[in-house]
Amino acid sequence: MDHRKKIVAIVGARPQFIKAAVVSRALRSEESLEEILVHTGQHYDFKMSGAFFEELEIRQPDHFLNVGSGMHGYQTGEIMKKLEPVLMSEEPALVLVYGDTNSTLAGALTAAKLNCPVAHVEAGLRSFNRRMPEEINRIVTDHLASLLFCPTSAACANLHAEGISDGIIMTGDVMYDVALHFGPSAERRSRILEKLNLLRGKYILATVHRAENTDDESRMRSIFRAFEFLSSEVRIVFPIHPRTRKMATHYGLDSLLRPLLVTDPLGFLDMMMLVRNAGVVCTDSGGIQKEAYFHRVGCVTLRDQTEWVETVDSGWNVLAGADSSDRIVRAVHQMLDANDQRRAIEEYGDGTASGRVVEAIRGFVLPG
């Protein structure tokens, strides 16, 4: 009889696949634990899902819920509806969720209603903007979780400020584990610089996907106008999210993208290679802000707030918002000239955060 404790890990979107890669590897090395991997299908396109599993060496999921896209309430509800019988059948000792997506929230809610403990990787992050769906997902998940794995001291402080005191564990950032583990692999295996004819440090990498930008014509227009202007100075590589492409056409902004090097969504190793070698990264992604820092590349964030305040405080990131093209352009120029003004961020850890996560899980489900 198998006496290992089951840990159901729930993933569904690109940032979760990346975090799960290192945590899953650490879980598999722990003989007392058995990982049951559930893929919700929140990102159902192969370029944004299947390819990441291959490149990140993640085994095929034990359960695929095939939820697909949809409005937030619909998507969250569909995940819960399909996840509940899985959890009832598997009877896990713990449900592990990552980040701030609808898969995160649905996993935490479903587990809590079945009286199953929840562990949250990347707990305590706050943008303090409740108009962001991700912020609601984070807050609710943290208040349901029994184990809260915080990447930074600021994240721990946010939880204490909300009255959460039990189960908080400062682990460092599992994304730094990813950068250290897969960086050499990206250098060996990716040929994206040659394919796109790019010189190291001589291009801007841009990504735009958050609803606060894609669903606001004025903000998208400001971002794209800034990109159009900057493209006269330096090449801009823009792997375009399907939603962003759709909304650009809807708003009639396609002409502003013509000077850019627009590509389809890229695999994990190609994206890491582009981040590692960019002159500047312009993004509204939370994860890519940190990835830029891990590879010591300056970042311009196309949002009004960030959960990763350390990157701003240290000089590696600047918040440009998306209301003014001129402000975005100035921020890019500032980052290009900021080399002597930036300092290291020590609290992201030493690349062993995933081991600390698994050690805490083991202590929780196997007390004594």
Long-range contacts (C-beta under 8 A, 24 or more apart in sequence): 2-34, 4-31, 4-32, 4-33, 4-34, 5-32, 5-33, 5-34, 5-92, 5-93, 5-94, 5-365, 5-366, 6-33, 6-34, 6-36, 6-90, 6-91, 6-92, 6-93, 7-33, 7-34, 7-35, 7-36, 7-92, 7-93, 7-94, 7-95, 7-96, 7-361, 7-365, 8-36, 8-38, 8-86, 8-87, 8-90, 8-92, 8-94, 8-95, 8-96, 8-111, 9-35, 9-36, 9-37, 9-38, 9-95, 9-96, 9-97, 9-98, 10-38, 10-40, 10-83, 10-95, 10-96, 10-97, 10-98, 10-103, 10-104, 10-106, 10-107, 11-37, 11-38, 11-39, 11-40, 11-61, 11-98, 11-103, 12-39, 12-40, 12-41, 12-42, 12-43, 12-67, 12-79, 12-101, 12-102, 12-103, 13-42, 13-43, 13-48, 13-99, 13-101, 13-103, 14-43, 14-48, 14-49, 14-52, 14-268, 15-98, 15-99, 15-101, 15-285, 15-286, 15-287, 16-98, 16-99, 16-101, 16-103, 16-104, 17-49, 17-52, 17-53, 17-56, 17-58, 17-268, 18-52, 18-56, 18-175, 18-178, 18-268, 18-287, 19-98, 19-99, 19-121, 19-122, 19-174, 19-175, 19-178, 20-56, 20-58, 20-98, 21-56, 21-57, 21-58, 21-178, 21-181, 21-182, 22-174, 22-177, 22-178, 22-181, 22-353, 22-354, 23-96, 23-98, 23-121, 23-174, 23-354, 23-357, 23-358, 24-58, 24-59, 25-57, 25-354, 26-354, 26-355, 26-357, 26-358, 27-358, 27-361, 29-358, 30-358, 30-362, 32-362, 32-366, 33-358, 33-361, 33-362, 33-365, 36-62, 36-63, 36-90, 36-92, 37-61, 37-62, 37-63, 38-62, 38-63, 38-64, 38-65, 38-83, 38-86, 38-107, 39-63, 39-64, 39-65, 40-65, 40-67, 40-79, 40-82, 40-83, 40-103, 40-106, 40-107, 41-65, 41-66, 41-67, 41-68, 42-67, 42-68, 42-69, 42-75, 42-79, 42-101, 42-102, 42-103, 44-68, 44-69, 45-242, 45-265, 47-264, 47-265, 47-266, 47-267, 48-265, 51-267, 51-268, 52-267, 52-268, 55-267, 55-268, 55-269, 56-182, 56-268, 72-102, 72-133, 75-102, 75-106, 76-102, 76-105, 76-106, 76-109, 77-106, 79-103, 79-106, 79-107, 79-110, 80-106, 80-109, 80-110, 83-107, 83-110, 84-110, 84-113, 84-114, 87-111, 87-114, 87-116, 88-114, 92-116, 93-117, 93-365, 94-118, 94-119, 94-146, 94-147, 94-361, 94-364, 94-365, 95-119, 96-121, 96-361, 97-121, 97-141, 97-145, 98-122, 100-125, 100-134, 100-135, 100-137, 100-138, 100-141, 100-286, 101-134, 101-137, 102-133, 102-137, 104-137, 104-138, 104-141, 105-136, 105-137, 105-140, 105-141, 108-140, 108-141, 108-144, 108-145, 109-140, 109-144, 111-144, 112-144, 117-146, 117-147, 117-364, 118-144, 118-145, 118-146, 118-147, 119-145, 119-146, 119-147, 119-148, 119-149, 119-357, 119-360, 119-361, 119-364, 120-145, 120-147, 120-148, 120-149, 121-149, 121-174, 121-357, 122-149, 122-150, 122-151, 122-155, 122-174, 123-148, 123-149, 123-150, 123-155, 123-159, 123-168, 124-148, 124-150, 124-151, 124-152, 124-154, 124-155, 124-156, 124-157, 124-158, 124-159, 124-168, 125-151, 125-155, 125-158, 125-286, 125-307, 125-308, 126-155, 126-158, 126-307, 127-303, 127-305, 127-306, 127-307, 128-305, 129-304, 129-305, 131-212, 132-210, 132-212, 133-211, 134-286, 146-364, 147-360, 147-361, 147-364, 149-353, 149-356, 149-357, 149-360, 151-175, 151-348, 151-349, 151-353, 152-310, 152-347, 152-348, 153-347, 154-309, 154-310, 169-356, 169-360, 171-349, 171-353, 171-356, 171-357, 171-360, 172-347, 172-348, 172-349, 172-350, 172-352, 172-353, 172-356, 173-290, 173-348, 173-349, 173-353, 174-353, 174-354, 174-357, 175-287, 175-290, 175-291, 175-294, 175-348, 176-290, 176-294, 176-348, 176-349, 176-350, 176-351, 176-353, 177-349, 177-351, 177-352, 177-353, 177-354, 179-272, 179-291, 179-294, 179-295, 180-351, 181-351, 182-268, 182-269, 182-272, 183-272, 183-276, 183-295, 185-269, 186-269, 186-270, 186-272, 186-273, 186-276, 187-273, 187-276, 189-269, 190-269, 190-270, 190-272, 190-273, 192-266, 192-270, 192-273, 192-274, 193-273, 193-274, 193-277, 196-237, 196-261, 196-263, 198-235, 198-237, 198-274, 198-277, 200-277, 201-277, 201-278, 201-279, 202-234, 202-235, 202-279, 203-234, 203-235, 203-236, 203-237, 203-261, 203-278, 203-279, 204-230, 204-234, 204-235, 204-236, 204-237, 204-278, 204-279, 204-280, 204-281, 204-282, 204-332, 205-236, 205-237, 205-274, 205-275, 205-278, 205-280, 205-281, 205-282, 205-283, 206-236, 206-237, 206-238, 206-260, 206-281, 206-282, 206-283, 207-238, 207-239, 207-241, 207-281, 207-282, 207-283, 207-284, 207-285, 207-288, 208-238, 208-240, 208-241, 208-244, 208-283, 208-284, 208-302, 209-241, 209-243, 209-244, 209-284, 209-285, 210-284, 210-285, 210-303, 212-284, 212-303, 212-322, 213-284, 213-302, 213-303, 213-322, 214-241, 214-243, 214-244, 214-247, 215-247, 216-322, 217-251, 218-323, 219-322, 219-323, 220-244, 220-247, 220-248, 220-251, 220-253, 220-322, 221-251, 221-253, 221-256, 222-322, 222-323, 222-324, 222-325, 222-328, 223-302, 223-322, 223-325, 223-328, 224-248, 224-253, 224-256, 224-257, 225-256, 225-325, 226-325, 226-326, 226-328, 226-329, 226-332, 227-256, 227-257, 227-259, 227-260, 227-282, 228-256, 228-257, 228-259, 228-260, 229-325, 229-329, 230-329, 230-332, 231-259, 231-260, 232-259, 234-279, 235-261, 236-260, 236-261, 237-261, 237-263, 237-274, 237-278, 238-262, 238-263, 239-263, 239-264, 239-265, 239-266, 239-271, 239-274, 240-264, 240-265, 241-265, 279-336, 280-332, 280-335, 280-336, 282-320, 282-328, 282-332, 284-322, 289-317, 290-348, 292-316, 292-317, 293-317, 293-345, 293-348, 294-348, 298-335, 298-336, 298-338, 298-342, 299-335, 300-328, 300-331, 300-332, 300-335, 302-328, 310-345, 310-347, 310-348, 311-345, 314-342, 314-343, 314-344, 314-345, 315-341, 315-342, 315-343, 316-342, 316-345
